[in-house]
Structure formats: structure tokens, C-alpha cells
């Protein structure tokens, strides 16, 4: 049941010339049937994520962000395409590379940046940091630092939805390296057995930290693993926001309508190292050049201009606004208070537990 997904090419009959009513140029057929305003919105969100992550990297080098910090640079098309396939009520579980997902799921950039800065106005009140975004209202249920830690939980959430006869769908995002851990196989197996409404998404940036997929996976075409569980498996170009959106939407709605789980592999490029502190010296010059040439934000910008959806001035204005919004998120985080140490244990348990320990590291045992 595994297959490679490619975006079907619609008719190219449209002859609309004006940016307000249609698209033109060699990309006309690619964008036929797409609202120019929606395409502009995709570019706006991709650009915002790019500028936000650039400011996050800067904040980390300024020691304003602690712990680990993993960026979505180069994965913006995948992030936006996936999130546009979800309803607001659908649930999202991610790995630790989740800043862009948080923004695209509807969380204000200021709250995301505040969490990176460890401030009380952040999504986890400053106690989670970069790897542990969490916001019930938007449906983002983590941000998980443990590789694959989100997969069993996402599967359990899908079971809860099924048990309650709900119409929500769970999307569980992960990196390519996660597909080699036991929880991946256990979760896909039980999700298939119980026909759960969950779509597992592998963002294959072709590097598990510093190890290529070819050297870590006996079957490097990761979507084919779906066949072992008799669920649909598709591979899509992660640099194509429309292809990602279309494939994800099809699988999400299939799951919503009782069609069961699916596995979607989005092949993308990582523009920087595994984390902010990773210089990525293990990458060849050819690999770095290939990733830069595939930059999804710049490519989409050029395609929209060629098609007449944007011109240089309107594209530059969107970029200016995105920079301003990222800068405002930093200012909001800078101005927000740090959490009081006395609140460290406030969220250890969802409900009060008798005799729970609130001893700080320097406190005496007895």
C-alpha cells in the first residue's frame, strides 16, 4: 500500500493575467485553482518561520536561550503544508524541532519565543524551553525531547478519540532517525490493528543528527515501512508546500472518515546543523550546496513572482512584515518575567498528590 505521492497537475486552461485574479507564466498550471491570497499567505507564514528561527539562533548565541535548540530552517514548506491539513481541533504531537509547528498551529510567535527564553508568558510558562512547547487550546500536545517519546502518546490520544467517537485526527511528527526505534513499530502496529485516526509523519531531512539515512536504515525509503502494517504509505517532496498540503489533507481526512492510520514521509533539507551548536562539519560541500539550492522559501518566492501572484515589491513587503513580527516576538520575550523558583513543582502532577516532594537541589533531605 506504500506509494510515492506526487501532486497531480491540474488543467492549465486559465488565462487570467492579473495578480488579484489569477496566475501566469510557466508556474500557471502548477497554481491553477489556487487562490492568490492563499498562496501569499503560505509564503507569509513560511517567511515568518524563517525569520523567527533566525532570531532564535541569534538569541541562543546571546545566551538568552538555554538548553538545546533545534531549528526548522529548510523545513518551512513541510511545516506549513502539514499544518494546513489540520483543523484547529485536531491534535499535534511533535519531536523537539517544533518552533515552526507551534506558530503554524496558531500560537502567537511572542509566546513561542518567550518559551525559548524561559519566561512565564511562554507556552509552558517558561519551564519547557525549546523542546517542550505545549498548548492545549491550539491542539499542540508537545514538543518531546526524547527521540520517539511522542509516538506512543499520540497513538494513545488517537485511541481516546476513537473511544469517544470523536471526529478529531492526531498528527504525529517525527524525524527520520526515529523510525528505527521500537516505539515506532509498536505504535504503528497497534494503530493499524485498532484502525486509529492518526497520521504518522516522518520529516526526512536525510540526516539523523550526523548520520545519513542510507547508513542508518536498511530501507532508506522510509514510507515503505507502512506496508508492514497494511496502512497507506506515501512519500512527498517536502520542499513543495502544496504537495505536502495535498498529501497530508488526503490522509488526514481518510483517517477522520474511518480509513485508519497512514504514514507520510516528507523529504526535505536541513539548512543548518542538527542543533544551533552543531557546526555540521560532517557534511560535504556538495551536500550543503544542494540544501541551499533547494531552499523552499526562496524557491516559493521565485515561483510566485514568476506566476504573477507576487512582484518584487509585494514579496519584499511580506519579508519586511515577517522580520518585524519576529523582532516583536523577541521584544515580547525580553520584556517578560522569569518564573519564580517556588513554582518549579506546580505542574509535576495534573491534580494534587499527597506528600509529593518539592525539595530543591540545595535543600536538606531531612
C-alpha positions as CSV (number, residue, x, y, z in Angstrom):
1,X,0.0,0.0,0.0
2,X,3.1,2.3,0.1
3,X,3.4,4.7,-2.8
4,X,5.3,7.8,-3.8
5,X,3.0,10.8,-3.7
6,X,3.3,13.5,-6.4
7,X,1.0,16.4,-6.7
8,X,-1.4,15.9,-9.6
9,X,-1.1,18.6,-12.3
10,X,-4.4,20.5,-12.8
11,X,-5.6,21.9,-16.1
12,X,-3.6,24.9,-17.4
13,X,-6.6,26.5,-19.3
14,X,-6.8,29.5,-17.1
15,X,-5.8,32.7,-18.9
16,X,-6.1,35.1,-16.0
17,X,-3.3,37.7,-16.1
18,X,-3.8,40.0,-13.0
19,X,-2.3,39.1,-9.7
20,X,-5.6,39.7,-8.0
21,X,-7.5,37.2,-10.0
22,X,-5.1,34.5,-11.2
23,X,-1.6,33.4,-12.1
24,X,0.6,33.5,-15.2
25,X,3.9,32.2,-16.5
26,X,5.3,28.6,-16.5
27,X,4.0,28.1,-13.0
28,X,0.4,28.9,-14.1
29,X,-0.6,25.2,-14.3
30,X,1.1,24.5,-11.0
31,X,-1.0,27.1,-9.3
32,X,-4.3,26.7,-11.2
33,X,-7.2,26.5,-8.9
34,X,-5.3,28.1,-6.0
35,X,-6.3,31.4,-4.5
36,X,-3.6,34.0,-5.0
37,X,-4.4,35.3,-1.5
38,X,-3.9,31.8,0.0
39,X,-0.6,31.4,-1.9
40,X,0.6,34.7,-0.5
41,X,-0.5,33.5,3.0
42,X,1.6,30.4,2.6
43,X,4.6,32.5,1.7
44,X,4.0,34.9,4.5
45,X,3.9,32.0,7.1
46,X,7.0,30.3,5.6
47,X,8.8,33.6,5.7
48,X,7.8,34.3,9.3
49,X,9.0,30.9,10.4
50,X,12.3,31.5,8.7
51,X,12.8,34.9,10.3
52,X,11.7,33.6,13.7
53,X,14.2,30.8,13.6
54,X,17.0,33.1,12.6
55,X,16.2,35.3,15.6
56,X,16.0,32.2,17.8
57,X,19.5,31.2,16.6
58,X,20.7,34.7,17.4
59,X,19.1,34.6,20.8
60,X,20.9,31.3,21.5
61,X,24.3,32.8,20.7
62,X,23.5,35.7,23.0
63,X,22.8,33.2,25.8
64,X,19.2,34.3,26.1
65,X,18.1,30.7,25.2
66,X,19.3,27.8,27.3
67,X,19.4,24.0,26.8
68,X,19.1,22.6,23.3
69,X,17.7,24.4,20.4
70,X,16.7,22.8,17.1
71,X,15.5,24.9,14.2
72,X,13.1,24.4,11.3
73,X,15.4,26.2,8.8
74,X,14.9,24.5,5.4
75,X,11.7,22.7,6.5
76,X,9.3,25.6,6.3
77,X,7.3,24.2,3.3
78,X,6.8,20.9,5.1
79,X,5.7,22.7,8.3
80,X,3.2,24.9,6.7
81,X,1.9,22.2,4.3
82,X,1.3,19.8,7.2
83,X,-0.4,22.3,9.5
84,X,-2.8,23.5,6.7
85,X,-4.1,19.9,6.5
86,X,-5.3,20.1,10.1
87,X,-8.4,21.6,11.7
88,X,-8.0,23.7,14.8
89,X,-9.5,20.9,16.9
90,X,-7.0,18.3,15.5
91,X,-4.1,17.3,17.8
92,X,-0.4,17.5,17.0
93,X,2.5,15.7,18.7
94,X,6.0,16.6,17.6
95,X,9.6,16.0,18.3
96,X,11.9,18.7,19.7
97,X,12.2,20.6,16.3
98,X,8.8,22.2,16.8
99,X,9.0,26.0,16.9
100,X,7.6,26.4,13.3
101,X,4.8,23.9,14.0
102,X,3.8,25.9,17.1
103,X,3.5,29.1,15.1
104,X,1.7,27.4,12.1
105,X,-0.7,25.7,14.6
106,X,-1.9,29.1,15.7
107,X,0.3,30.0,18.7
108,X,1.4,33.6,18.8
109,X,5.1,34.0,17.9
110,X,5.7,36.0,21.1
111,X,4.6,33.1,23.3
112,X,6.8,30.7,21.4
113,X,9.8,33.0,21.7
114,X,9.0,33.6,25.4
115,X,9.1,29.8,26.0
116,X,12.5,29.7,24.3
117,X,13.6,32.4,26.6
118,X,12.3,30.6,29.6
119,X,9.7,33.3,30.5
120,X,6.3,33.0,32.3
121,X,4.4,34.2,29.2
122,X,5.7,31.2,27.2
123,X,3.5,28.2,26.1
124,X,4.8,26.1,29.1
125,X,5.2,29.1,31.4
126,X,8.9,29.1,30.8
127,X,9.6,25.7,32.3
128,X,9.7,23.7,29.0
129,X,12.0,25.6,26.8
130,X,12.8,24.9,23.1
131,X,12.0,21.2,23.1
132,X,8.8,21.2,25.2
133,X,6.1,23.5,23.6
134,X,2.6,22.7,24.8
135,X,-0.7,24.4,24.3
136,X,-4.0,22.7,24.8
137,X,-6.0,25.4,23.2
138,X,-4.2,25.2,19.8
139,X,-4.0,21.4,20.0
140,X,-0.2,21.2,20.3
141,X,0.4,18.5,22.9
142,X,4.2,18.6,22.8
143,X,7.3,19.0,22.0
144,X,9.2,15.9,23.2
145,X,12.9,15.8,23.9
146,X,13.2,12.0,23.9
147,X,13.5,10.6,20.5
148,X,10.2,8.9,19.7
149,X,8.7,9.8,23.0
150,X,5.7,11.4,21.3
151,X,4.7,8.3,19.2
152,X,3.1,6.1,21.9
153,X,1.3,9.2,23.4
154,X,0.0,10.3,20.0
155,X,-1.3,6.8,19.4
156,X,-3.0,6.8,22.8
157,X,-4.6,10.2,22.0
158,X,-6.0,8.6,18.8
159,X,-7.3,5.7,20.9
160,X,-9.1,8.2,23.2
161,X,-10.7,10.0,20.2
162,X,-11.8,6.6,18.8
163,X,-13.2,5.5,22.2
164,X,-15.2,8.7,22.5
165,X,-16.4,8.5,18.8
166,X,-14.8,11.9,18.1
167,X,-14.0,13.4,14.7
168,X,-10.6,14.7,15.6
169,X,-7.4,13.4,14.0
170,X,-4.0,13.1,15.5
171,X,-0.9,14.0,13.6
172,X,2.4,12.6,15.0
173,X,5.5,14.3,13.5
174,X,9.0,12.8,13.9
175,X,12.4,12.8,12.3
176,X,13.9,10.1,10.1
177,X,16.1,8.6,12.8
178,X,13.0,7.9,14.9
179,X,11.8,5.2,12.5
180,X,14.5,2.9,13.9
181,X,13.3,2.7,17.5
182,X,11.0,0.1,18.9
183,X,8.2,2.5,19.8
184,X,7.7,3.5,16.2
185,X,7.0,-0.1,15.1
186,X,4.9,-0.9,18.2
187,X,2.7,2.2,17.7
188,X,2.2,1.7,14.0
189,X,1.2,-1.9,14.6
190,X,-1.4,-1.2,17.3
191,X,-2.7,1.9,15.4
192,X,-3.3,-0.4,12.4
193,X,-4.8,-3.2,14.4
194,X,-7.3,-0.8,16.1
195,X,-7.8,1.4,13.0
196,X,-7.0,4.6,14.9
197,X,-7.3,8.1,13.5
198,X,-3.7,9.1,13.4
199,X,-1.3,10.1,10.6
200,X,2.4,9.5,11.3
201,X,4.6,12.0,9.6
202,X,8.3,11.4,9.0
203,X,10.2,14.6,8.2
204,X,13.2,13.1,6.4
205,X,15.8,15.8,6.2
206,X,18.2,13.0,5.3
207,X,20.3,13.2,8.4
208,X,19.7,11.7,11.8
209,X,22.0,14.1,13.7
210,X,25.1,13.4,11.6
211,X,24.3,10.0,10.1
212,X,22.7,9.8,6.7
213,X,19.5,7.7,6.3
214,X,21.3,5.4,3.9
215,X,23.8,4.4,6.6
216,X,21.2,4.0,9.4
217,X,18.2,2.4,7.7
218,X,18.3,-0.8,5.7
219,X,15.3,0.5,3.8
220,X,16.1,4.2,3.2
221,X,12.7,4.9,1.6
222,X,11.0,5.2,4.9
223,X,7.4,5.4,3.7
224,X,7.7,1.8,2.6
225,X,7.6,0.7,6.2
226,X,3.9,1.3,6.2
227,X,3.4,-1.9,4.2
228,X,4.4,-4.0,7.2
229,X,1.3,-2.7,8.9
230,X,-1.1,-2.7,5.9
231,X,-1.5,1.0,6.1
232,X,-1.1,3.6,3.3
233,X,2.4,5.0,3.0
234,X,3.3,7.9,0.8
235,X,6.5,9.9,0.1
236,X,6.2,13.6,-0.9
237,X,8.6,16.4,-1.8
238,X,8.9,18.3,1.5
239,X,10.1,21.4,-0.3
240,X,6.7,21.8,-2.1
241,X,4.2,23.3,0.3
242,X,1.3,22.4,-2.0
243,X,2.3,18.8,-2.5
244,X,2.7,18.4,1.3
245,X,-0.6,20.0,2.0
246,X,-2.4,17.9,-0.6
247,X,-0.9,14.6,0.6
248,X,-1.4,15.4,4.3
249,X,-5.0,16.6,3.7
250,X,-5.9,13.4,1.9
251,X,-4.5,11.1,4.6
252,X,-5.9,13.2,7.5
253,X,-9.4,13.2,6.0
254,X,-9.1,9.5,5.3
255,X,-8.3,8.9,8.9
256,X,-11.1,11.2,10.0
257,X,-13.6,9.2,8.0
258,X,-12.7,5.9,9.5
259,X,-10.0,4.9,7.0
260,X,-7.4,4.3,9.7
261,X,-3.8,5.4,10.2
262,X,-1.2,6.3,7.5
263,X,2.5,7.1,7.2
264,X,3.6,10.1,5.3
265,X,7.3,10.8,4.5
266,X,8.2,14.4,3.7
267,X,11.7,14.6,2.1
268,X,13.4,17.9,2.9
269,X,16.7,19.5,3.5
270,X,18.2,20.8,6.7
271,X,20.0,24.1,6.1
272,X,21.9,24.1,9.3
273,X,23.3,21.6,11.8
274,X,21.3,19.3,14.0
275,X,21.0,22.0,16.6
276,X,22.2,25.5,16.9
277,X,25.6,24.4,18.4
278,X,26.2,21.8,15.7
279,X,28.7,23.2,13.0
280,X,27.8,20.2,10.7
281,X,31.4,19.6,9.7
282,X,30.3,16.1,8.7
283,X,28.5,17.5,5.7
284,X,30.3,17.8,2.3
285,X,30.4,21.0,0.4
286,X,28.2,19.3,-2.3
287,X,25.6,18.4,0.4
288,X,25.5,22.0,1.7
289,X,25.2,23.4,-1.8
290,X,22.4,21.0,-2.6
291,X,20.5,22.1,0.5
292,X,20.9,25.8,-0.2
293,X,19.8,25.3,-3.8
294,X,16.6,23.6,-2.6
295,X,15.7,26.4,-0.1
296,X,11.9,26.2,-0.1
297,X,11.3,29.8,1.0
298,X,13.4,31.3,-1.8
299,X,12.1,28.8,-4.4
300,X,8.4,29.5,-3.5
301,X,9.1,33.3,-3.6
302,X,10.5,33.0,-7.1
303,X,7.7,30.7,-8.3
304,X,5.0,33.2,-7.0
305,X,6.7,36.1,-8.7
306,X,7.0,34.2,-12.0
307,X,3.3,33.3,-11.8
308,X,2.3,36.9,-11.1
309,X,1.0,36.1,-7.6
310,X,3.6,38.5,-6.2
311,X,6.0,41.1,-7.5
312,X,9.3,42.1,-6.0
313,X,7.8,44.9,-4.0
314,X,5.0,42.8,-2.5
315,X,7.4,40.0,-1.7
316,X,9.8,42.4,-0.1
317,X,6.9,43.9,2.0
318,X,5.9,40.4,3.2
319,X,9.5,39.8,4.2
320,X,9.6,43.2,6.0
321,X,6.5,42.3,7.9
322,X,7.8,38.9,8.9
323,X,11.0,40.4,10.2
324,X,9.0,42.9,12.2
325,X,6.9,40.2,13.7
326,X,9.9,38.1,14.6
327,X,11.6,41.2,16.1
328,X,8.4,41.9,18.1
329,X,8.4,38.3,19.4
330,X,11.9,38.8,20.7
331,X,11.0,42.1,22.3
332,X,8.0,40.4,24.0
333,X,10.2,37.6,25.3
334,X,12.8,40.1,26.6
335,X,10.2,42.0,28.5
336,X,8.5,39.0,30.0
337,X,9.3,37.9,33.6
338,X,11.3,34.8,34.6
339,X,9.3,32.2,36.5
340,X,9.7,32.2,40.3
341,X,11.6,29.1,41.6
342,X,8.8,28.4,44.0
343,X,6.6,27.4,41.0
344,X,9.0,24.7,39.9
345,X,6.8,21.8,41.0
346,X,3.4,23.4,40.3
347,X,2.9,21.3,37.2
348,X,4.5,18.0,38.2
349,X,1.1,16.4,38.6
350,X,-2.2,17.3,36.9
351,X,-4.0,17.0,40.2
352,X,-2.7,17.4,43.8
353,X,-0.8,14.4,45.1
354,X,-0.3,13.8,48.8
355,X,3.3,14.0,50.1
356,X,4.8,15.0,46.7
357,X,8.3,16.2,47.1
358,X,9.1,19.8,46.5
359,X,12.7,19.7,47.6
360,X,15.0,21.8,45.6
361,X,18.6,20.6,44.9
362,X,20.2,22.6,47.7
363,X,17.5,21.7,50.3
364,X,18.3,19.1,53.0
365,X,16.9,15.6,52.6
366,X,15.6,15.5,56.2
